[in-house]
Amino acid sequence: MPRYAAFLRAINVGGRVVKMERLRTLFEELAFSDVKTFIASGNVVFESRSRSAGALEKSIEAHLKAALGYEVATFVRSADEVVAVADHEPFPQAELSNPAHGLYVAFMREAPGKACEGALMSRRSDFDDFHINGREVYWLCRGRFSDSPTSSTHLEKILKCAATVRNSTTLRKLAAAHFRGE
């Protein structure tokens, strides 16, 4: 059965706290199997007979809205896609290995259009750099994420779509724990 990861926006931020046990139960109510959460920031690994990420996103979003009372943007990736995102190195190794730098990945439902891509690339600076690969934006912060002049909300406005951001370290650990069998 196909294995997926759902990256949820608006879980355990801004006072919207959902215990991981409850989140697992909500996914099990959708008839998903082998449901596991990965850290308390809205990462859920599961199996489903469905082969459509779009259909999965819609059903998860509708179920979470009904159960939680607010919208939870959901971004589903297959096992192979999670591994590819975790393995992608969009910047020189010297940048990625610098302990003062952080690499983040923003998940979107579809690749941004040329106008949005241009608007994002115009925000490149000595602090922030961006790389787009399909439905993901790789965001290099040359310093603390909280010190960036660009926020996750600002990123959504630039891209003109919902997105959720994860640290690349989290993604590598998730891929190793749930999709590579390490």
C-alpha positions in Angstrom: 0.0 0.0 0.0 1.4 3.5 -0.9 3.0 5.4 2.0 2.7 9.2 2.4 3.6 12.1 4.6 1.1 14.9 5.3 2.7 18.2 6.2 0.0 20.2 8.1 -0.1 24.0 8.5 -1.5 25.6 11.6 -1.0 22.7 13.9 0.5 23.5 17.4 1.1 27.1 16.6 -0.9 30.2 17.6 -2.7 28.5 20.4 -4.1 25.8 18.2 -2.8 22.8 20.1 -3.6 19.2 18.9 -2.1 16.3 20.8 -0.4 13.8 18.6 -2.6 11.0 19.8 -5.6 12.9 18.7 -4.1 13.7 15.3 -3.3 10.0 14.8 -6.9 9.1 15.6 -8.2 11.7 13.2 -6.1 10.2 10.4 -7.2 6.7 11.4 -10.8 7.8 11.1 -10.1 8.4 7.4 -9.3 4.7 7.0 -5.6 5.3 6.7 -3.3 2.7 8.2 0.1 2.6 10.0 -0.5 6.2 11.0 2.5 7.8 12.8 3.2 11.4 13.8 6.7 12.9 13.7 7.4 15.6 16.2 4.6 17.8 17.3 4.6 20.2 14.3 2.0 18.6 12.1 3.9 15.8 10.3 1.9 12.6 9.8 3.1 9.5 8.0 0.4 7.1 6.8 -0.6 4.5 4.3 -3.6 4.8 2.0 -5.0 2.9 -1.0 -5.4 6.2 -2.8 -2.9 7.1 -5.4 -4.0 10.8 -5.6 -2.2 13.3 -3.4 -4.7 15.9 -4.3 -7.7 13.7 -3.3 -5.9 12.9 0.0 -5.2 16.6 0.7 -8.9 17.4 0.2 -10.2 14.6 2.4 -7.7 15.3 5.2 -8.5 19.0 5.1 -12.3 18.5 5.2 -12.0 16.0 8.1 -9.6 18.2 10.1 -11.8 21.3 9.6 -14.9 19.3 10.8 -13.1 17.9 13.8 -11.0 20.9 14.9 -13.2 23.8 13.8 -10.6 25.5 11.6 -8.9 25.1 8.3 -5.6 23.1 8.2 -3.8 23.4 4.9 -2.4 20.0 4.0 0.4 19.1 1.7 0.8 15.4 0.9 3.9 13.8 -0.6 4.6 10.2 -1.5 7.5 8.3 0.1 9.7 8.8 -3.0 8.9 12.5 -3.0 9.8 12.9 0.7 13.1 11.2 0.1 13.8 13.4 -3.0 13.0 16.6 -1.0 15.3 15.5 1.9 18.1 14.6 -0.5 18.0 17.7 -2.7 20.9 20.1 -2.2 20.0 23.3 -3.8 23.0 25.4 -2.5 26.7 24.8 -2.4 27.9 22.4 0.3 29.9 25.2 2.0 26.6 27.1 2.6 24.8 24.0 3.8 27.5 22.8 6.2 27.9 26.2 7.8 26.5 25.8 11.4 25.2 29.4 11.4 23.0 28.7 8.3 19.7 26.9 8.2 17.9 25.3 5.3 14.2 25.2 5.3 11.7 23.8 2.8 8.3 25.3 2.0 5.7 22.8 0.7 3.1 24.1 -1.8 0.3 22.3 -3.7 1.8 23.2 -7.1 4.8 24.9 -8.5 4.6 28.7 -8.5 4.1 30.5 -11.7 6.8 32.6 -13.4 5.6 35.9 -11.8 5.6 34.5 -8.3 9.0 32.9 -8.9 10.4 36.2 -10.1 8.9 38.0 -7.0 10.5 35.4 -4.7 13.9 35.6 -6.4 13.9 39.4 -6.2 14.0 38.9 -2.3 17.3 37.1 -2.4 19.8 38.8 -0.2 23.0 38.3 1.9 20.7 36.8 4.6 18.1 34.8 2.5 18.5 32.8 -0.6 15.8 30.8 -2.4 15.6 27.9 -4.8 12.5 26.4 -6.3 12.3 22.8 -7.3 8.8 21.8 -8.4 6.4 22.2 -5.5 9.0 23.1 -3.0 10.9 26.2 -2.1 14.3 25.7 -0.5 15.1 28.7 1.8 18.6 29.2 3.0 18.9 31.5 6.0 22.4 32.7 6.7 21.5 33.3 10.4 18.6 32.5 12.7 15.3 31.9 10.9 13.6 34.3 13.4 16.0 37.1 12.2 15.1 36.7 8.6 13.3 39.7 7.0 11.1 37.2 5.3 8.5 35.3 7.3 6.5 32.2 6.4 3.4 34.4 6.1 5.3 36.8 3.8 6.5 33.8 1.7 2.9 32.8 1.2 2.0 36.3 0.0 4.9 36.4 -2.4 4.0 32.9 -3.8 0.2 33.7 -3.7 -0.6 30.3 -2.3 -0.7 28.4 1.0 2.5 26.8 2.1 4.0 25.2 5.2 7.7 25.3 6.1 9.9 22.6 7.7 13.5 22.6 8.7 15.6 20.4 6.4 17.0 18.5 9.4 13.4 17.5 10.3 12.8 16.3 6.8 16.0 14.2 6.6 15.1 12.6 10.0 11.6 11.9 8.8 12.8 10.4 5.6 15.3 8.2 7.5 12.8 7.0 10.1 9.8 6.3 7.9 10.8 6.0 4.3 14.3 4.6 4.1 14.0 2.0 6.9 17.1 3.4 8.7 
